[in-house]
Structures are given as structure tokens and as C-alpha cells.
Amino acid sequence: MLAELIENYKKELYAKGSSKHTIKAYLTDIRQFFAFIEHYFPNNDVILNDISKIMIRDFLRNFSYSNYSNITLSRKITAIKSFFNYLVINSIITENPALKIKQPKIDKKIPTYFTEKEMELMLKIPDLSTKFGIRNRAILELIYSCGLRISEVTGCRLDDLDMNRELIKVIGKGDKTRFIPLGRVAQEYLHKYLQIRYKFLTEKSDTSLFLSKSGKPLLADELRAILARYIKLIARTKGYSAHTIRHSFATHLLSRGADLRAIQEMLGHKNLATTEKYTHVSFPDLLKAYKLAHPRSGEKNKTSR
């Protein structure tokens, strides 16, 4: 019965438009939880209405001792709450035992990003004398121009490009569609790639924009491995990844005065609060402007002495 309920819950998540990544993570969390609490019940026969808040806390404490991050613990709480809420709505249990479980405090991490100079250096790494170099340069320019996620890049189809209107259609999290302006340089290298794309074609090819060596659609893990080689040459420390290019896109737009809500739309963030993590980057620029412009900043007096 439990396996059937989890499968039905999975269908519910898909129907609500949850992303494949979210669904996979939630189902893993839920299955881990039920595997953990089996010992509370005779013959490991879990009775859903007998699951308590204490059992849930014990499960979370077990992961806390294993040094899981608060972000991971928070997701597990959300997954469990969501599943039990589904059970309540469908009259399978009478109340949600996870309802009053509090989320752990999550410190907002400042996103890593490349400087504009570092991005310029990275963009010049691919060898344009090869078909792979041209493809990879087009991918780098596209991510930096539009702030795409890796899954969004590998999900692009040929007909998603609208060179006439200088736009690209992107299917983001939750299968939500958004349109993003294509920068001039990105258009230039996408055009170069499209001219040689036929060199990748095999009987295995489809209408995916970016193809692999075998002619199949380029996979997310393949793309991460490709970009990791370039990033390794540029990154100052550990902690940089393909997603850092997306962070750099947002950071550089904001530092040059772009509207935060416009950046939110281009990134495909559901909430503005998610986009606001980039505002720290523009602070040095704001401080500089303040010192130069405000009559009480003390900067003018200092320079006049």
C-alpha cells in the first residue's frame, strides 16, 4: 500500500509541474524516512496514522549527526510535510505529524562568480579550429549571455532559437517557459556553430541544439565535464562550477545597473528573494557612487585638502 501511495504522490507532483530533480529528491527523502521508522512498528508494518512527530525528529536527528547541511535537512522536512499533507487531503490519515516541525536556519551563501575579465579569458579558451571548440564557445556564450542552467542548455531545440527577434525560448524548472534576449556575441557564435552542426549529425541525431561526439543530444553530465575543464583553468579557488557562469551573468548585469526584477525573469526565479542574493555584489559600486555624490560622505572634503 505504501509503495502505491508514494507512486500516486509522484504523479501528483508531476501534475503540479514540479521539476524532475525536485521529484527525484522528494521521493528519495520519503523512502529514506519510511525505511528509518520501520523499527518503531511490529514486524516493520508501518501504520501511517501512528507516525508521530517524535519519529520524524529522530529521523532528522540521525541525518544531523551525519553532518548533512541544513539545506538538505530543510528539503527532507519539506518533502515529508508535503507527502503527509497529500495523505491528509486524500483522507488516508487524519492529521499531518510533520506540520509543526520547524525548518533549520539556513545561512544565505554569497554566490561565487567570475569577474568580467575572468569570463573574457574563459570564453577565449575553446579552440575554434575544431568543431568541438566552436560548439563549446557557442555554449559558453549562450550561458553567459542568458544565464541558463545546464539542464536548460541541453534541453534547447533548434526551433527554440529565434535569431530574427534575437530571443531564445527556454523550458525551465517546473516546465515553465520563458523567453530571454540573445546578446550579439552569443548570436555570432551560435550562428558559427549552426553552420558546422551538420558535422555532428548521425542517424542518432534529433533536433536538439547541441549534439555530442556520437551525434546524440548532449547530456547535462557531459556538458558539466566539458565546462569543468575550462573552469579549472580560470577558477581562483575551489567551489566554482558550471553554475558559476550563471551566477556571473546575474552579477555582471546587476553591477552594471540592470533591474533586479528583469534579472529575476531572465533567470526564471519564482521569487524575487532568490534573485536578491546577488545584490551584495553591487555594494562596492553603490558605495563608490555614494562617496562621490553625497554631500555628507566626506569624500569631497578629503579630496579638496
C-alpha positions as CSV (number, residue, x, y, z in Angstrom):
1,M,0.0,0.0,0.0
2,L,2.8,2.4,0.9
3,A,4.6,1.9,-2.4
4,E,1.3,2.6,-4.2
5,L,0.7,5.8,-2.2
6,I,4.2,7.1,-3.0
7,E,3.7,6.3,-6.7
8,N,0.4,8.2,-6.6
9,Y,2.1,11.1,-4.8
10,K,4.8,11.1,-7.6
11,K,2.0,11.5,-10.2
12,E,0.6,14.4,-8.1
13,L,3.9,16.2,-8.1
14,Y,4.2,15.8,-11.9
15,A,0.7,17.1,-12.3
16,K,1.6,20.2,-10.2
17,G,4.6,20.9,-12.5
18,S,7.3,20.1,-10.1
19,S,10.7,19.6,-11.7
20,K,12.2,16.1,-12.3
21,H,15.0,17.0,-10.0
22,T,12.7,18.0,-7.2
23,I,10.5,14.9,-7.6
24,K,13.5,12.6,-7.5
25,A,14.9,14.3,-4.3
26,Y,11.5,14.2,-2.6
27,L,10.9,10.5,-3.3
28,T,14.4,9.7,-2.1
29,D,13.7,11.6,1.2
30,I,10.3,9.9,1.7
31,R,11.6,6.4,1.1
32,Q,14.5,7.1,3.4
33,F,12.1,8.2,6.1
34,F,9.9,5.1,5.9
35,A,12.9,2.8,5.8
36,F,14.2,4.5,9.0
37,I,10.9,4.3,11.0
38,E,10.1,0.7,10.3
39,H,11.8,-0.4,13.6
40,Y,9.1,1.5,15.5
41,F,6.4,-0.9,14.3
42,P,5.9,-4.7,15.0
43,N,7.1,-6.8,12.0
44,N,8.1,-3.5,10.3
45,D,4.5,-3.0,9.3
46,V,4.2,0.8,9.2
47,I,0.8,2.2,10.3
48,L,0.5,5.7,8.8
49,N,-1.9,7.1,11.4
50,D,0.6,6.1,14.2
51,I,3.5,8.0,12.8
52,S,4.4,10.7,15.3
53,K,6.3,14.0,15.4
54,I,8.9,12.2,17.6
55,M,9.6,9.6,14.9
56,I,10.2,12.4,12.3
57,R,12.5,14.3,14.7
58,D,14.5,11.1,15.3
59,F,14.9,10.6,11.6
60,L,16.1,14.2,11.1
61,R,18.4,13.9,14.1
62,N,20.0,10.8,12.5
63,F,20.9,12.9,9.4
64,S,22.0,15.8,11.5
65,Y,24.6,13.6,13.3
66,S,25.8,12.6,9.8
67,N,26.8,16.2,9.2
68,Y,24.2,16.8,6.4
69,S,23.8,20.5,5.6
70,N,20.8,22.5,6.9
71,I,19.8,22.9,3.2
72,T,19.5,19.1,2.9
73,L,17.6,18.7,6.2
74,S,15.3,21.5,5.2
75,R,14.4,19.8,2.0
76,K,13.8,16.5,3.8
77,I,11.4,18.3,6.1
78,T,9.6,19.9,3.2
79,A,9.3,16.5,1.4
80,I,7.9,14.7,4.4
81,K,5.4,17.6,5.2
82,S,4.3,17.6,1.6
83,F,3.7,13.8,1.5
84,F,1.8,13.8,4.7
85,N,-0.2,16.7,3.5
86,Y,-1.1,14.7,0.4
87,L,-2.2,11.9,2.6
88,V,-4.4,14.2,4.7
89,I,-6.1,15.8,1.6
90,N,-6.9,12.3,0.3
91,S,-8.3,11.2,3.7
92,I,-5.7,8.5,4.2
93,I,-4.6,9.9,7.6
94,T,-6.3,12.4,9.9
95,E,-3.5,14.9,10.6
96,N,-0.1,15.8,9.4
97,P,2.5,14.8,12.1
98,A,5.2,16.9,10.4
99,L,3.1,20.1,10.4
100,K,4.9,21.7,13.5
101,I,8.4,20.5,12.6
102,K,10.5,23.7,12.2
103,Q,12.9,24.3,9.4
104,P,16.5,24.7,10.4
105,K,18.1,28.1,9.9
106,I,19.9,28.4,6.6
107,D,22.7,30.9,6.2
108,K,22.5,32.7,2.9
109,K,25.6,31.9,1.0
110,I,27.1,34.6,-1.2
111,P,27.2,33.0,-4.7
112,T,30.6,32.6,-6.3
113,Y,31.1,34.4,-9.6
114,F,33.8,35.1,-12.2
115,T,34.9,38.7,-12.8
116,E,34.3,40.1,-16.2
117,K,38.0,39.7,-17.0
118,E,37.9,36.1,-16.0
119,M,34.8,35.4,-18.1
120,E,36.6,37.0,-21.1
121,L,39.6,34.7,-20.6
122,M,37.3,31.6,-20.3
123,L,35.4,32.5,-23.4
124,K,38.6,32.5,-25.4
125,I,39.8,29.0,-24.3
126,P,37.9,26.8,-26.8
127,D,39.9,26.0,-29.9
128,L,37.9,27.5,-32.8
129,S,39.8,25.4,-35.4
130,T,37.8,22.4,-34.3
131,K,34.1,21.6,-34.4
132,F,34.1,20.9,-30.7
133,G,35.7,24.2,-29.9
134,I,33.1,26.1,-32.0
135,R,30.3,24.2,-30.2
136,N,31.8,24.8,-26.8
137,R,32.3,28.5,-27.4
138,A,28.7,28.8,-28.5
139,I,27.6,27.1,-25.3
140,L,29.7,29.3,-23.1
141,E,28.5,32.4,-24.9
142,L,24.9,31.3,-24.5
143,I,25.1,30.5,-20.8
144,Y,26.9,33.8,-20.1
145,S,24.5,35.8,-22.4
146,C,21.3,34.3,-21.0
147,G,22.1,32.9,-17.6
148,L,20.9,29.4,-18.4
149,R,21.1,26.3,-16.2
150,I,22.9,23.3,-17.6
151,S,19.7,21.4,-18.0
152,E,18.2,24.3,-19.9
153,V,21.1,24.4,-22.3
154,T,21.0,20.6,-23.0
155,G,17.2,20.9,-23.4
156,C,17.3,23.5,-26.1
157,R,16.0,22.5,-29.5
158,L,16.8,24.1,-32.9
159,D,13.4,25.8,-33.1
160,D,13.9,27.4,-29.7
161,L,16.2,29.9,-31.3
162,D,14.7,33.0,-32.9
163,M,17.6,34.9,-34.4
164,N,15.2,37.3,-36.1
165,R,13.8,38.5,-32.8
166,E,17.1,37.9,-31.0
167,L,15.4,35.6,-28.5
168,I,15.7,32.1,-27.2
169,K,12.9,30.0,-25.7
170,V,13.8,28.2,-22.5
171,I,12.0,25.4,-20.7
172,G,13.0,25.9,-17.0
173,K,12.1,24.4,-13.7
174,G,8.6,23.0,-13.5
175,D,8.5,23.0,-17.3
176,K,7.8,26.8,-17.2
177,T,8.6,28.6,-20.5
178,R,10.4,31.9,-20.6
179,F,12.0,34.0,-23.4
180,I,15.4,35.5,-23.0
181,P,17.2,38.1,-25.2
182,L,20.3,36.8,-27.0
183,G,23.3,39.0,-26.9
184,R,25.1,40.0,-30.1
185,V,28.2,37.9,-29.4
186,A,26.1,34.9,-28.4
187,Q,24.2,35.2,-31.7
188,E,27.5,35.4,-33.6
189,Y,28.9,32.2,-32.1
190,L,25.6,30.3,-32.3
191,H,25.5,31.2,-36.0
192,K,29.0,29.8,-36.4
193,Y,28.0,26.6,-34.6
194,L,24.8,26.2,-36.7
195,Q,27.0,26.4,-39.8
196,I,29.0,23.4,-38.7
197,R,26.4,21.5,-36.8
198,Y,26.0,19.1,-39.7
199,K,29.4,17.7,-38.8
200,F,28.0,16.2,-35.6
201,L,25.0,14.6,-37.3
202,T,24.5,10.8,-37.3
203,E,21.5,8.5,-37.5
204,K,21.2,9.0,-33.7
205,S,20.7,12.8,-34.0
206,D,17.5,14.7,-33.4
207,T,16.6,18.4,-33.3
208,S,18.5,19.1,-30.1
209,L,20.5,22.3,-30.5
210,F,23.8,20.9,-29.1
211,L,25.0,17.4,-30.1
212,S,27.7,15.2,-28.7
213,K,30.6,13.4,-30.5
214,S,28.3,10.5,-31.2
215,G,25.6,12.7,-32.7
216,K,23.2,12.2,-29.8
217,P,21.8,15.1,-27.8
218,L,24.5,16.5,-25.4
219,L,23.7,15.3,-21.9
220,A,23.9,17.5,-18.8
221,D,26.7,15.5,-17.2
222,E,28.7,15.6,-20.4
223,L,28.3,19.3,-20.6
224,R,29.4,19.8,-16.9
225,A,32.5,17.7,-17.6
226,I,33.3,19.9,-20.7
227,L,32.9,23.1,-18.8
228,A,34.7,21.9,-15.7
229,R,37.9,21.7,-17.8
230,Y,37.6,25.4,-18.7
231,I,36.6,26.4,-15.3
232,K,39.6,24.7,-13.7
233,L,41.9,26.9,-15.7
234,I,40.2,30.1,-14.5
235,A,38.9,29.4,-11.0
236,R,40.8,31.1,-8.2
237,T,39.8,28.5,-5.5
238,K,37.5,25.5,-5.1
239,G,33.8,25.9,-5.2
240,Y,33.4,27.0,-8.9
241,S,31.2,25.1,-11.2
242,A,29.3,25.4,-14.4
243,H,26.5,27.1,-12.4
244,T,29.0,29.8,-11.5
245,I,28.7,31.1,-15.1
246,R,25.0,31.6,-14.5
247,H,25.9,33.5,-11.3
248,S,28.3,35.6,-13.2
249,F,25.6,36.5,-15.7
250,A,23.4,37.8,-12.9
251,T,26.2,39.5,-11.0
252,H,27.5,41.4,-14.0
253,L,24.0,42.6,-15.1
254,L,23.3,43.9,-11.6
255,S,26.6,45.6,-11.2
256,R,26.0,47.5,-14.4
257,G,22.6,48.7,-13.3
258,A,20.1,46.1,-14.6
259,D,16.8,46.0,-12.8
260,L,16.5,43.2,-10.3
261,R,13.1,42.1,-11.5
262,A,14.3,41.9,-15.0
263,I,17.1,39.6,-13.9
264,Q,14.6,37.5,-11.9
265,E,12.6,37.0,-15.1
266,M,15.7,36.1,-17.2
267,L,16.9,33.6,-14.5
268,G,13.5,32.1,-14.2
269,H,13.3,32.6,-10.4
270,K,9.9,32.1,-8.9
271,N,10.6,34.5,-6.0
272,L,12.5,37.8,-6.1
273,A,14.1,36.8,-2.8
274,T,16.1,34.2,-4.7
275,T,17.5,36.8,-7.0
276,E,18.3,39.2,-4.2
277,K,21.3,37.0,-3.2
278,Y,23.2,38.8,-6.0
279,T,22.7,42.3,-4.5
280,H,25.8,42.0,-2.4
281,V,27.9,42.3,-5.5
282,S,26.8,45.7,-6.5
283,F,27.5,47.1,-3.0
284,P,31.1,48.3,-3.8
285,D,29.6,50.2,-6.8
286,L,26.9,51.7,-4.7
287,L,29.4,52.7,-2.1
288,K,31.7,54.3,-4.7
289,A,28.7,56.2,-6.1
290,Y,27.6,57.4,-2.7
291,K,31.1,58.7,-1.8
292,L,31.3,60.6,-5.0
293,A,27.8,62.0,-5.0
294,H,26.6,62.5,-1.4
295,P,27.5,65.9,0.1
296,R,27.9,64.4,3.6
297,S,30.0,61.4,2.5
298,G,33.3,63.2,3.4
299,E,34.8,62.2,0.1
300,K,34.8,65.7,-1.4
301,N,36.3,67.3,1.7
302,K,39.1,64.7,1.6
303,T,40.0,65.4,-2.0
304,S,39.9,69.2,-1.5
305,R,42.6,69.1,1.2
